[in-house]
Amino acid sequence: MSVTDERERRWRLVLGREAQCAGGLSAADQGMDGALEALYNRGDANPGAGDGRRSAGLGGSAPRVARWLGDIREYFPTSVVQVMQKDAMDRLGLHQLLLEPEMMEAVEPDVHLVGTLLSLNRVMPDEARESARAVVRRVVDDLERRVAQKTRSVVQGAIDRSVRTHRPRRVADIDWNATIRRNLANYLPEHNTIVPETLVGYGRRSRGVQKDVVLAIDQSGSMASSVVYASVFGAVLASMSTLRTSLVVFDTAVVDLTEQLTDPVEVLFGTQLGGGTHINKAIAYCQGLITKPADSIFVLISDLYEGGVRAEMLKRVAAMKAAGVQVVVLLALSDEGAPFYDRENASALAEMGVPAFACTPDVFPELMAAAIQGQPLTSWVEKHQDA
């Protein structure tokens, strides 16, 4: 196929059957065109009305939707399938059809789909619940495989290196940069070298609990992806004997899901996406979980739209910091960037030295390592945003 023919083919698939293109479509392309037409059939995303233009649609038939889901998996790569599924939810209102078990077998699992299923958790019939749980399990298991090893390695390394000693046991434990700075006065110009009279290294802590980590997750609808990722990371952190990890989810009520951290799927089905937000109440509860402020990290994941007492919320964060707690505020823990968030509250937190920012899952382990080592998070955020 020539470059011109391929270009015409692509434009035909983009514009639909009304496009004036010289060449026809192959059988495979016709199937692809039909799948696109069923979803993107009208600008007003209302397949019920007809104006003669791209009039196909998914309608309300579960078997038809299931076939369509199978078709798009055949014609498009997984990344495109996930986008089309999300568009189908937004444009055609397929949420209710997801409650039928046969639909669960046809969808391509991803984080966005898990968020949709969790938002339907309370209205899901029993026969669909097990199928939905299987879909969530597939996504969670995949995420755990991707993040567990790196998280444990990076975080444990940070814990091991959070204690300094002048008697490092191994050469690998020597902090050479700190050692050179400590011994600059011992520089011998005639030999162009420094005599390391005093070594600076990393101590090795016992394998008992060294840090307390409290994760507080906002359950509002815009935070769906963050809830999924945070639950998985929470389970990984909870598996580390050197950390005592607590996980709290909140809307206008506060629910402690720490006991379910051995299974992030149970954590997710214990959430209830949507509803109001009472951040102050959640922080108040988390304050009660912190018994060793200087060895504690509090991670608040929220869009910061406070339905409670804003001044009291900010006062509690300030009190945490004053007590020595390392406070981390994430506007999102996802690949999509920061959602809409309360900029006034974010600015107020920044003024007290608590930057509020979006974090992608792949850098979350490094963020936790920085917090464990007591690094200034404002500098850490600036460095990673520049990168």
Wavefront OBJ file of the C-alpha trace (Angstrom):
o trace
v 0.000 0.000 0.000
v 1.373 3.426 -0.958
v 1.841 6.225 1.537
v -1.074 8.098 -0.097
v -3.381 5.081 0.138
v -2.486 4.522 3.776
v -3.128 8.180 4.539
v -6.559 8.003 2.867
v -7.343 4.810 4.769
v -6.540 6.438 8.089
v -8.593 9.549 7.312
v -11.509 7.359 6.264
v -11.400 5.535 9.617
v -11.141 8.816 11.491
v -13.948 10.636 9.647
v -16.373 7.761 9.173
v -18.488 6.618 6.242
v -19.335 10.167 5.096
v -15.696 10.844 4.230
v -15.076 11.171 0.490
v -12.187 8.791 -0.093
v -11.298 7.088 -3.338
v -10.325 3.692 -1.975
v -12.544 1.187 -0.224
v -11.958 -0.617 3.052
v -10.803 -4.170 3.505
v -12.949 -6.601 5.489
v -10.789 -6.048 8.590
v -10.969 -2.272 8.182
v -14.746 -2.484 7.809
v -14.914 -4.295 11.147
v -12.705 -1.644 12.715
v -14.856 1.102 11.182
v -18.004 -0.487 12.553
v -16.525 -0.634 16.069
v -15.546 3.033 15.883
v -18.914 4.027 14.452
v -20.824 2.283 17.233
v -19.039 4.415 19.813
v -18.301 7.717 18.086
v -21.512 7.892 16.107
v -22.740 11.330 17.116
v -21.242 14.530 18.399
v -23.921 14.741 21.067
v -23.175 11.157 22.215
v -26.855 10.262 22.037
v -27.264 7.077 19.995
v -31.023 7.056 20.448
v -31.813 9.947 18.116
v -31.279 9.777 14.388
v -30.177 12.422 11.964
v -28.872 10.186 9.222
v -25.240 10.532 10.263
v -23.234 7.645 11.746
v -26.427 6.224 13.157
v -25.095 2.955 14.580
v -24.849 2.593 18.330
v -24.447 0.154 21.148
v -28.008 0.602 22.343
v -28.996 -1.076 25.573
v -28.285 -4.692 24.650
v -25.725 -6.405 26.842
v -24.955 -9.143 24.271
v -24.390 -6.492 21.609
v -22.087 -4.538 23.913
v -20.212 -7.714 24.809
v -19.627 -8.418 21.114
v -18.470 -4.836 20.596
v -16.008 -5.175 23.469
v -14.674 -8.330 21.869
v -14.361 -6.593 18.502
v -12.325 -3.677 19.776
v -9.951 -6.083 21.538
v -9.460 -7.814 18.189
v -8.894 -4.663 16.124
v -6.989 -2.355 18.474
v -4.007 -2.550 20.875
v -4.713 -2.743 24.607
v -3.916 0.920 25.247
v -6.493 2.004 22.642
v -9.055 -0.511 23.933
v -8.819 0.999 27.391
v -9.406 4.504 26.018
v -12.421 3.335 23.994
v -13.899 1.541 27.013
v -13.570 4.704 29.069
v -15.170 6.745 26.270
v -18.024 4.242 26.104
v -18.672 4.784 29.810
v -18.663 8.562 29.417
v -20.544 8.868 26.099
v -23.013 6.008 26.164
v -23.649 5.425 29.851
v -22.681 1.757 29.923
v -22.176 1.678 33.687
v -25.342 -0.300 34.342
v -24.464 -2.895 31.704
v -21.223 -3.547 33.572
v -23.329 -5.041 36.337
v -24.025 -8.082 34.154
v -21.559 -10.998 34.549
v -21.097 -11.591 30.805
v -19.782 -8.044 30.479
v -17.045 -8.720 33.013
v -15.638 -11.433 30.755
v -15.463 -9.102 27.742
v -13.802 -5.999 29.162
v -10.082 -5.214 29.165
v -9.167 -4.641 32.820
v -7.367 -1.433 33.740
v -7.212 1.063 36.593
v -10.030 3.226 35.175
v -12.333 0.235 34.859
v -11.593 -0.760 38.453
v -12.580 2.740 39.552
v -15.859 2.417 37.635
v -16.604 -0.975 39.182
v -15.881 0.308 42.671
v -18.245 3.234 42.157
v -20.966 0.661 41.310
v -20.108 -1.590 44.229
v -23.140 -0.696 46.320
v -25.652 -1.361 43.536
v -23.970 -4.404 42.030
v -26.068 -7.594 42.066
v -24.538 -10.648 43.747
v -24.108 -12.549 40.472
v -22.002 -9.716 39.049
v -19.987 -9.078 42.198
v -17.755 -12.143 41.902
v -17.051 -11.411 38.245
v -16.215 -7.818 39.127
v -13.968 -8.994 41.946
v -12.091 -11.207 39.479
v -11.523 -8.222 37.182
v -10.268 -6.100 40.084
v -8.012 -8.945 41.202
v -6.375 -9.138 37.770
v -5.562 -5.421 37.804
v -4.348 -5.450 41.409
v -2.132 -8.500 40.899
v -0.573 -6.864 37.842
v 0.079 -3.636 39.747
v 1.614 -5.513 42.663
v 3.985 -7.360 40.351
v 5.062 -4.055 38.836
v 5.595 -2.047 42.014
v 6.309 -4.459 44.875
v 9.976 -5.244 44.296
v 11.022 -1.672 43.592
v 9.016 -0.296 46.509
v 10.450 -2.746 49.027
v 13.999 -2.244 47.760
v 13.914 1.552 47.681
v 12.036 1.996 50.953
v 14.092 -0.565 52.884
v 17.265 1.033 51.573
v 16.056 4.403 52.833
v 15.336 2.945 56.275
v 18.774 1.347 56.446
v 20.417 4.613 55.435
v 18.406 6.846 57.726
v 20.871 6.200 60.595
v 24.412 7.562 60.395
v 27.483 6.072 62.056
v 31.208 6.862 62.284
v 31.953 3.144 62.247
v 30.442 1.709 59.075
v 30.752 -2.055 59.061
v 31.288 -2.454 55.348
v 32.814 -0.409 52.555
v 29.368 -0.419 50.914
v 27.974 1.381 53.973
v 30.346 4.384 53.660
v 28.763 7.639 52.510
v 31.676 8.908 50.455
v 30.261 12.382 49.780
v 29.658 13.015 53.479
v 33.056 11.512 54.360
v 34.880 13.820 51.933
v 33.033 16.897 53.257
v 33.830 15.876 56.837
v 37.574 15.533 56.060
v 38.242 18.531 53.795
v 40.588 19.912 56.453
v 42.772 16.835 55.945
v 43.501 17.563 52.305
v 47.171 16.899 51.344
v 47.955 19.032 48.265
v 51.295 17.337 47.662
v 49.489 14.026 47.247
v 46.298 15.507 45.794
v 44.207 13.482 48.204
v 42.191 13.639 51.421
v 43.035 11.571 54.475
v 39.698 10.170 55.722
v 40.419 10.509 59.431
v 36.711 10.218 60.209
v 34.381 7.980 58.257
v 30.704 8.767 57.805
v 28.476 5.854 56.941
v 25.082 4.287 57.214
v 24.113 2.310 60.269
v 22.192 -0.922 60.076
v 19.007 -0.872 62.058
v 17.352 -3.868 63.600
v 14.538 -5.428 61.614
v 11.891 -4.286 64.073
v 9.433 -1.474 63.282
v 11.375 1.703 62.480
v 8.770 4.015 60.927
v 5.023 4.476 61.135
v 3.240 5.261 57.870
v -0.364 6.498 57.821
v -2.100 6.716 54.436
v -5.334 8.741 54.299
v -7.208 8.451 51.004
v -9.990 10.722 49.796
v -12.824 8.636 48.263
v -14.341 11.420 46.162
v -15.123 10.418 42.583
v -12.192 12.248 40.992
v -9.746 10.240 43.122
v -10.692 6.779 41.767
v -7.312 5.953 40.197
v -5.503 7.261 43.277
v -7.557 4.975 45.518
v -6.540 1.956 43.427
v -2.831 2.774 43.399
v -2.745 3.818 47.063
v -4.405 0.574 48.142
v -1.797 -1.472 46.287
v 1.109 0.559 47.652
v -0.414 0.385 51.126
v -0.482 -3.408 50.941
v 3.155 -3.506 49.779
v 4.285 -1.190 52.579
v 2.289 -3.208 55.112
v 4.200 -6.326 54.070
v 7.464 -4.747 55.293
v 8.293 -5.602 58.896
v 10.244 -2.360 59.367
v 7.117 -0.277 58.769
v 3.865 -0.068 60.681
v 1.383 0.932 57.993
v -2.172 2.166 58.548
v -4.690 2.911 55.812
v -7.718 5.147 56.253
v -10.301 6.095 53.615
v -12.716 8.954 54.024
v -15.551 10.980 52.580
v -17.828 12.559 55.195
v -17.095 9.491 57.342
v -13.766 7.873 58.189
v -13.131 4.144 57.738
v -9.981 2.393 58.968
v -9.092 -0.429 56.553
v -5.745 -1.332 58.090
v -6.935 -4.842 58.963
v -7.631 -5.529 55.272
v -4.161 -4.479 54.069
v -3.101 -8.088 53.572
v -5.416 -8.100 50.546
v -5.704 -4.862 48.539
v -8.780 -6.209 46.728
v -10.602 -6.344 50.061
v -9.407 -2.810 50.726
v -10.830 -1.612 47.423
v -14.185 -3.261 47.967
v -14.252 -1.604 51.372
v -14.177 1.830 49.729
v -17.162 3.799 48.510
v -16.245 6.212 45.742
v -18.139 9.483 45.505
v -19.886 11.629 48.075
v -18.717 14.550 50.168
v -15.342 15.176 51.771
v -14.419 15.883 55.388
v -10.625 16.109 55.422
v -10.426 17.639 58.877
v -12.236 14.664 60.415
v -9.898 12.246 58.643
v -6.771 14.072 59.816
v -8.122 14.135 63.374
v -8.551 10.350 63.275
v -5.059 9.862 61.826
v -3.523 12.022 64.542
v -4.756 9.428 66.999
v -2.829 6.712 65.129
v 0.486 8.539 65.425
v 2.332 7.663 68.633
v 5.919 8.480 67.556
v 5.738 11.754 65.621
v 9.464 11.985 64.872
v 9.356 8.522 63.278
v 6.045 8.930 61.464
v 5.029 9.766 57.902
v 1.514 10.975 57.145
v 0.431 10.759 53.493
v -2.793 12.563 52.600
v -4.122 11.807 49.114
v -6.883 14.276 48.302
v -8.055 16.979 45.901
v -8.262 19.201 49.034
v -11.877 20.255 48.539
v -12.820 20.450 52.198
v -16.434 20.109 53.269
v -15.520 20.434 56.935
v -13.724 23.163 58.854
v -10.898 24.446 56.661
v -9.106 26.430 59.371
v -9.133 23.434 61.689
v -7.757 21.192 58.937
v -4.808 23.508 58.331
v -4.237 23.852 62.059
v -4.013 20.060 62.433
v -1.469 19.777 59.608
v 0.624 22.518 61.225
v 0.470 20.686 64.550
v 1.633 17.464 62.906
v 4.620 19.202 61.359
v 5.503 20.951 64.606
v 5.513 17.581 66.369
v 8.007 16.198 63.853
v 5.720 14.231 61.545
v 6.803 14.161 57.899
v 3.631 15.275 56.084
v 3.091 14.437 52.400
v 0.068 15.741 50.463
v -0.659 14.209 47.067
v -3.294 15.754 44.830
v -3.261 12.508 42.862
v -1.402 9.217 42.786
v -1.949 8.363 39.149
v -0.578 8.699 35.631
v -3.122 11.346 34.627
v -1.632 14.288 36.526
v -3.426 16.469 39.060
v -7.218 16.569 38.839
v -9.195 19.662 39.742
v -8.132 20.627 43.226
v -8.564 23.402 45.758
v -5.718 25.780 44.929
v -6.318 27.943 47.973
v -5.801 25.009 50.336
v -2.803 23.807 48.325
v -1.215 27.267 48.620
v -1.906 27.408 52.352
v -0.175 24.038 52.825
v 2.790 25.153 50.719
v 3.209 28.214 52.935
v 3.699 25.944 55.931
v 6.281 23.842 54.079
v 3.954 21.054 52.919
v 3.939 20.976 49.114
v 0.786 19.554 47.518
v 1.483 17.899 44.187
v 0.515 15.036 41.896
v 2.717 11.954 41.954
v 2.960 9.167 39.407
v 3.085 5.579 40.680
v 6.571 4.974 39.303
v 8.150 7.695 41.496
v 6.081 7.031 44.631
v 8.764 4.684 46.091
v 11.384 7.433 45.752
v 9.005 9.884 47.390
v 8.551 7.545 50.361
v 12.319 7.075 50.564
v 12.838 10.838 50.667
v 10.220 11.173 53.412
v 11.800 8.362 55.454
v 15.208 10.020 55.247
v 13.726 13.350 56.284
v 14.647 15.156 53.096
v 12.998 18.543 52.452
v 10.091 17.544 50.237
v 9.803 20.970 48.614
v 13.257 20.481 47.094
v 12.415 16.899 46.160
v 9.262 17.997 44.327
v 11.090 20.768 42.449
v 13.804 18.346 41.372
v 11.358 15.747 40.042
v 9.091 18.279 38.368
v 12.080 19.751 36.546
v 13.046 16.241 35.436
l 1 2 3 4 5 6 7 8 9 10 11 12 13 14 15 16 17 18 19 20 21 22 23 24 25 26 27 28 29 30 31 32 33 34 35 36 37 38 39 40 41 42 43 44 45 46 47 48 49 50 51 52 53 54 55 56 57 58 59 60 61 62 63 64 65 66 67 68 69 70 71 72 73 74 75 76 77 78 79 80 81 82 83 84 85 86 87 88 89 90 91 92 93 94 95 96 97 98 99 100 101 102 103 104 105 106 107 108 109 110 111 112 113 114 115 116 117 118 119 120 121 122 123 124 125 126 127 128 129 130 131 132 133 134 135 136 137 138 139 140 141 142 143 144 145 146 147 148 149 150 151 152 153 154 155 156 157 158 159 160 161 162 163 164 165 166 167 168 169 170 171 172 173 174 175 176 177 178 179 180 181 182 183 184 185 186 187 188 189 190 191 192 193 194 195 196 197 198 199 200 201 202 203 204 205 206 207 208 209 210 211 212 213 214 215 216 217 218 219 220 221 222 223 224 225 226 227 228 229 230 231 232 233 234 235 236 237 238 239 240 241 242 243 244 245 246 247 248 249 250 251 252 253 254 255 256 257 258 259 260 261 262 263 264 265 266 267 268 269 270 271 272 273 274 275 276 277 278 279 280 281 282 283 284 285 286 287 288 289 290 291 292 293 294 295 296 297 298 299 300 301 302 303 304 305 306 307 308 309 310 311 312 313 314 315 316 317 318 319 320 321 322 323 324 325 326 327 328 329 330 331 332 333 334 335 336 337 338 339 340 341 342 343 344 345 346 347 348 349 350 351 352 353 354 355 356 357 358 359 360 361 362 363 364 365 366 367 368 369 370 371 372 373 374 375 376 377 378 379 380 381 382 383 384 385 386 387
